[in-house]
Amino acid sequence: MRVVNARILDECITMPESFTFSAFNLHPGLLAALPAQCQVPTAVQQQTLPSIIEGQDVLALAPTGSGKTLAFGLGLLQRLTEQQEIAQTAAENKSDLITAPYSRAHMRAIVIVPTRELAAQISTVLGPLAQSVSLTLTTLCGGVDVEQQIAEFNERPAQVVIATPGRLLDLLRQKLISLKAVQHLVLDEADRLLEMGFWPDIQKLMAAMPSLQQQLLFSATLPDELATQLTQLAPNAHRFAVGSQNSVVEGVSQTCYLVNKGSKAQALIKLLQEQLNQQQVLVFINARDSADAVAKKLNKAGIQARALHGEKDQTEREQALLAFKNGDIKVLVATDLLARGIDVTALPVVVNLDLPPSAPVYVHRVGRTARAGLTGVAVSLVCHGEAGALAAIRELTGEALPLQALPGFPVTDQPASDVRSKRPPRDKQANRRNANQRRNKSVKG
């Protein structure tokens, strides 16, 4: 059986065979560029593509791995292709009846994402599709030399740009790019953009897009604050919801072990050596410094591992991720930089060494496995101090997530509510005696 790119599979979860992408009247080039395994659209693609192609604003809520990239990507490329054909026809007829100015040298559409890794992944998926209809696509992200990036961009202007908000705003402030011709804006992982504090940057960027005509907002969750922001940005957006919000993807077997806080690293090593031997494992951890420390302990125990977090430079990040995807290392210890948008072919196991402080992040973390209809395992090592986080995850997902004992790791830590104060409270009589003594001393003085 031929091995297929995991991201493409994610975009092509099986639907009724009677419904194919040809039903959307997509450009022949786009249809031809779709892999053979990708002829049946997913639910989110079926629901949103007609509205996107018609030029309407869209707000789509869909779980991770449901096919959001191809949903907005195909719709966006179809719109741009139609505009390009109209402009060419008008030029041939020397007509002035063009609804909007069109220039191949100008950015027409921007997809804003929270991380460089997600930008690279989207470019990988949409690049061949854009090429099939003679559109140029590029990425503008941090971690790359600005002068080199702009030189390449000026040499080969792109109509579609995948960007992180920080780098895009920086280029705009330096007047190295113009957003005046942008007509289509996509915010992918909108909830994550909000969580990471990018919303003020996005508002500044939108203010620099006077020709903006269409906004496509894709998100896995819709917290109240985001709902308010999105209503302000696109009040007339057509809303679509696919699947149960905040639910864990089907096919994930979830296990939670109760361990001492100080025993987590050793418990992870035991799991990797005994239960998860020879499997690729993506380990999530909350703190950047801890990621490096844990990776070091794993290597010392003979387990090939690397750390990946936001303080690594772009080259280190790319090398670590590539080594993991290629199977050169078995374990990647990462912060939530990788909780969304990164796909590793048939990743079997995700481990939460720390529970995330935000319950929706748990859903995105475990969603790195069991993609494309496959099965996967999610293991969480939980200490008493994470009881609140576990309760929030249970409430959000509706999962029982019972705590199990991990053989060889007895729990000696006590729950916070059971821990006695280091200084026992004095009884009332002792308090009164001390108060009387202080008063007597005061009178004598």
N, C-alpha and C positions, 0 to 999 in steps of 0.2 A: 504494500500500500504506500502511495506517495505521501511524504511528510508535507504538511501544509503549514504556512505561517500561522502561529497561534492567534495573532491579532485579527487576521482575516477570518479565522474560524469564529472568533468572538462576535464578529459582525454578521454571522450567517447562521444563527441558531435555527434549527429546522422549523419551518412553518408549513401549512398546507401546500402541497406541490402545485396546486392549481393556480397559485398566485405567485407571479415572478416580477422581477424588476422591470421587465418590458411593459408592464401595465402602467407605468408612470410616464411613458412616452419620453424616456431619456434619450439623449443624443446617442447615436449608434456607437460613437467612439467610447463613451462611458460604459455602455453595455458590453462592448467588446473587451474593455480593460478589466472587467470584473472576472475574478477567477471562476473556473467551472464550478467550484464548490459554493459559490456565492450568488446563486440565481434566485434564491427564495428569501425575501426580506423578513426581518424580525418584526416584532409587534411595534416597537417604537418607530421603525422605518416606515411601516405601513401607515401608521397614524399621522406622522409629521410630514413626510415627503410631499404630499399634495399641497399642503399649506405653504411649505417653504418654496416650492417651485412657483407658486402663484405670487410670491413676494410678500406674504403676510408675516407679521411678527409671531414668534412661537416661543412658548415656555413649555419645556418638556421635562417631566420628572420620570426618571427611569433608573433602575438599579445598575450597579457596575456590571460590565460584561454584556449589556443588553443590545449593543449595536448603535450607540449614540454617534460615534465618529462618522460612520457611513451615512447616518441619517442626515446630519447637517452638511457633511462633505459632498454627497451626491447632489443634494438640493442646491447647495451654493454653487457648485461647478455647473450645474444645468442652467441656473439663472445667468451666470457670467457668460456662458456659451451663447445663450439666446441674445444677450445684449451685444455680444461681439458680432453675431450674424446680422443684427439690425444695423449696427454701425457700418459694417462692410457694405450692406445693401444700399444704405443711404449715401455712402461715399461714391459707390458706383453710379448711382442715379443723381449725384450732386444735390441731394435733398437736404434741406435744413430741418426736416421734421423728425428730429431725434429728441426723445423725451429727456435724455440726460447726456452730457458730454462723455465721450468714451475715448480713452487713450490707452494704448497698450503699455505706455511708459509709466502709468500711474497705478498705485495700489487701489484695488477695487474692493477687496474684502480682507478683513482681519479676523483671525481667530485668536482670542486671548485665553491663555491657560495659566495655571498657578506655578508650574515647574518646567524646567528645561527638559527633563526626561519625558514629560507628557508631550511637549512640543515636538520633540524628535520622533516620538511614537506616531503622532498624528501625521507628521510629514511623511513618514514611511508608508502609511496607509494611503494617503491622498495624493502623494507625489505622482505615482504612475497614472492615476485617474486624470489629474490635471494635464499631464503630458499628452494623454490621449486626445485631448480637445485643444491642444496648442496653447495652453495656459501655463504660465510660469509660477512656481510656488517656492517660497523660501522661508527660513526661520530667522527671527531676530530675538536672540536670547542672551542673557548674561553669560559670563564665563568665556566669552570669545572676544578677542581684541576688537575694539570699536572701529578703528580705522580700517582694519582688514575687512570687517563685516560690511561697512559702508562702501568700500571700494568694490567689493563683489556685487553688492546690491545695485550700485550705479552702473556697473558693467553689464549686469544682466537684470534689468528691472523686472519685478514680480507683480503680478496682479493679485495674487493670494499670499498673505503673510501670516505665518503662525508665530506668535510672540508671547513673551512674558511681559507683564505690565511695567515692571521696573525699567527694563532695557528700552522698551518702546517710548516711555515717557522721557527717559534720558536723551534719546536721539531726537525727540521732538523739541526738547528744551534747547538743545544745541543747534537747532534748525538744520539738522542733517537729513531730515525726512519731512514730508508734508502729508497730512491726513485729509486734506481738503477734498480729495476725489473719492474717499472711501464711502461706499454706499451700503455695504453689508458688514455687520458686526456680529460675531459669535462669541459668547462667553461660555466656555466649556468648564465644567466643574465649578459652577457659579457659587455653590455653597462653600467650597474650599477657598475660592478667591476672597470671600467675605471673612472666613475664619482667619486667613493669613494677613488680613489688614490691607488688602489691595483696593478696597472700594474707593477711597479718595483719589487714587491714581486713575482708576477707571473713569471716574466722573470728569477728571481733567482731560483725559484722552477723548472722551465723547464730545466734550466742548470744542475740540479741535477738528470735529468731523461734521461740517455744515451740510454736507451732501448725504448724510446718513439716511437711508430709506428703510432698512430692514434690520431687525434685531432678533437673533436666535439665542435663546438662553437655555442651556442644558444643565441639569443638576440631578444628583442622586437623592438629595434631601431638600426640604424646604423649611428651615427654621423660621420663626416669626420675623426676626430682623431682616432676613433675606427676602421674605415675602413682601415686606414693606418697601424695600429697595427696588425690587423687580417691578412692583406695581408702579412706582414712580418712573422707572426707566421705560417700561413698555406697558402702559395702561391698557392697551387694546390687544395685547398678545393673546393668541389662541392657546389655550392650556390643554396639555395632554399629560396623563398619568398612566404609566405602564407598570403593572405588577404592584405588589405591596411595598409601600414605602418602608425603608429601614429594615427590610427582611433580609436574612442571610440567603445567599444564592443556593439553589437546590444542589444537592450532591456533596455538601460540606458536612463531614462528621466532626462534631465539636466536643472537645473534652477539656475539663478544667481540673487542674490538680492544686490542692491546697498545700503550700510549702512555706517554710520560714523565709522571711525577706532576705536574710543573709545566705540562704542556701540555693538561691535561684540559679546562679551560674553553674554550680555543681550539678544541680538537677537537670539543667539543660544538657550538660555534657553526658550525663547518664542516658538521657533520652536519645541523644544523637548516636551514642555508641551501641545502645541495645535495641530500642524500639524503632528508631528511624535510621538505622544503619544503611549507608550507601544511597540514601535518597537526597535529593536536593531540598534544602530547607531555607525558607526566608524567615528570619527572626526579626520581629519588631521590638523596638525598645524606645523609651521616651526621650532619654538624654543623649546628646551627641557624645559627650565624654565617655559615658557608659558603653556606647557602641564600640568605641575603640578598645576599651578595657576588656570587654567580653570577647571580641574577636581575638585579642591577644591571648586570653586564657584558652580559647578553643584551639588555636594553633599550637599552644604549649602542650595540649592534651592529644595532639596528633590529628586534629580535625582541621582540614583546610578551610579557612574562613577569611573574609575581608569585611571591613566596615564601610558603610556608605551613609553620608549625611551632608547637610548643607555647608559645612565648613571645609569640605574637600573641594579642591579646585576641579574645574570641568574635566580635565584630562583624567584625574584620579577617579572621578565619578564614572566616566565612560568606560575606563579600563575595568573597574570593579564589576560594573553591570555586565559588560561583555564577557568577562571571565566566568561569571555566574551563569549567564545564558548558554555559554559554550560547554558548561560542565567542567571547566578547569578547576573550579572550587565548588565544594558541596554546600557551603553555608554562607549566606550573606546576612550580616547584621545591619539593619537599617532603621533609621528614624522614619517618621511618617512622610518624609519626602517621597517614599515609594508606596504610600497607602492607596494611591489611585494612578491609573493611567499607564502602569508598567506591566507588560505581559511577558512571562517566561513560559516557553513551550511546555505544556502539560506539567506545570509546577504541582508537585504532589502534597507538599506540607507547608503550612504557615504556623509559626510559633509566636505567641505573645509573651515575651519575657516580662513585660510590664503591660498592664491593662491601660488603654488610653484614657485620659481624663474626659474625653468627649465620647459619648456612647456611639454616635454615628460613625466615628472613625473605626470602631471595631468592625462594623459591617464592611467597610471598605478594605480593611486589612485582610480579613478572612476571604474576601472576594478575589484575592490574588490567586486562589486555588479554585478548583472545580469550575474552570472556565470552559466555554465551548461544549457544554453538555457532559464534561468529564466529571469524575469524582475527586475529592480531595480531603485532607485532614487538617483541622485547625486545633492546636493545643495551646492552652493558656496556663501559665504558672501564676497562681494567685496567692497573695499573702493577706493576712488579716487587715492590713492597712488599706487594702483595695476593695473592701466590702462595699463601700458606697459606689465605686465605679462599676462593680459587678452587678449591683442592684439596678443601676441605671441601664446597663446593657440588657439585663433580663426584661426590664419594663419596655424598653424600646423595641426589642426584637420579638418579644413574646416567647422566648426560649427559656426552658427551665434551667439549663446549665448547672446541674448539681456539682458540688465540689467533691472530688475523689481524693483518696490518699495515694501518694506516690510511694511504692515500696522502697524501703531503704532511706526514706526521708521523713522521720517522725516530726510532727509539728509541736514545737515547744513554745513558740510565741503565743501570747494571749491576745484575744480580741481587745480592742481599745476600751470597750465598755467594762471589761473584766479586770483591766490592769489597775492595781491599787496605787493610790498616791504614795509617792516616796516619803511624804511627810504626813502621817495620819492626823486627822483633825482632832484637836483636843476636846475633851468633854466640856460641857457648859460650866461645871463647877470650877475646873481649872482656869477657864477663861475669866470667870468672876474673880477668883483669887488674884490673878495677875492684874486685873483692872484695879482692884482695891489697893494692891501694893503700890501701883504707879500713882494713885491718888494720894496715898499717905506720904510718899516721898515728895510729892509736889507741895503738900501742906507744910512739911518740915522745912523744905527749902525756902 
